[in-house]
Amino acid sequence: MNLFENVGKFSRFLVLVFSKPEKGKTLFSQIIREIDKLGINSIGIVVIISLFMGAVITLQTAYNMLNPLLPDYLVGYTTRESMLLEFSSTIVGLILAGKVGSNIASEIGSMRVTEQIDALEIMGINSANHLVLPKIIAAIFINPFLYILSVFVGITGGLLAGYLTGTVNLADYIDGIQYAFIPYYITYSLIKTAVFAFIITAIPSFYGYYVKGGALEVGRASTKAVVNSSILILLANVILTQILLK
């Protein structure tokens, strides 16, 4: 029953969030700020994670290709497909759920317990729309760019790891990342990234918006937001893969 109650409450929350904003100019300026806060500030961690993921995938693939019948270009091919299909969308999404999600839940939760949201309501402002909609739009806009950056950095990290350790020939690796490329995989992953961006922002906003109590409850709401966002990302990953790659 608690699950159905939360689903109903979340549905009502989304109705408030996606109602028409009162001032378009204010919304636009808020979106720009959220792009900087949620996207630009996440570039560093995305680059570091993607670089090492690409390097590890390349080295593990190269060290486990013991069959001499397997062509060497498969190392580059495996790295490209892994980053393109899964790692740059899902793994980076999970990392951002922890970094961005906890930040959003804490921010909105603190505003709730300090009665700032109540003050917005008294002034006649739709607080859910005012606080949450810019975050959702900003994340859906900027996260696909983070995905593309992650793919590029991951493949480059694999190339550097293979070249510096001498496990992969540079020409073979480049042949591998060009071999049997399917452009639709990018479309598929961009759709996943946009859905994950919605989850990463909407779920923590929901938990922060309805928190009750003090600082301790805000911390608990932040933890719940990260855990449930991660679970929903994994669930959405399975469902979207079944639908889009069937």
Secondary structure, DSSP 8 states (H G I E B T S, - for coil): -HHHHHHHHHHHHHHHHTS--S-HHHHHHHHHHHIIIIIGGGHHHHHHHHHHHHHHHHHHHHHH---TTS-TTHHHHHHHHHIIIIIIIIIHHHHHHHHHHHHHHHHHHHHHHTTHHHHHHHTT--HHHHHHHHHHHHHHHHHHHHHHHHHHHHHHHHHHHHHHHTSS-HHHHHHHHHTT--THHHHHHHHHHHHHHHHHHHHHHHHHHT--SSHHHHHHHHHHHHHHHHHHHHHHHHHHHHHH--
